[in-house]
Amino acid sequence: MRMRTQRSLQDGRRMRRLVLLTLGGFASAAHAHHSSAMFDAQQSLTLSGTVKQFQWSNPHCWIQVTVNDKTGPVEWSVEMGSPSQLFRSGWRPTILHAGEAIVVVVHPMRDGSKGGQFVSATHADGTPFERPSK
């Protein structure tokens, strides 16, 4: 009987180790998926333009902003956090509307393409986007 108990304890320990290793592997894979290496976090760029589209979607929300530069209108893609992160910060799916003037601060793409990681945003007059009343 004692032999069987020791064996059960060893099997239980092995199973716990296997579960912990498996869960640790999933956690590191999920963390690696959310890399921001394509953005230059040392630089900030302010975009003044017009909202073309606000996409409230998983895994990340996006703001498409039309900015006028020397060559004419240019579309920028601004990557934001997930809907749940934005919701906790006071954002809602209806907070931005196509045609609305906006100022967005981003960490630009390292490769120079017209995109960036969201840092902050205000209305064109400088007022922040307000949290909806409860």
Secondary structure, 3 states (H helix, E strand, C coil): CHHHHHHHHHHHHHHHHHHHHHHHHHHHHHHHHCCCCCECCCCCEEEEEEEEEEECCCCCCEEEEEEEECCEEEEEEEECCCHHHHHHCCCCCCCCCCCCEEEEEEEEECCCCCEEEEEEEEECCCCECCCCCC
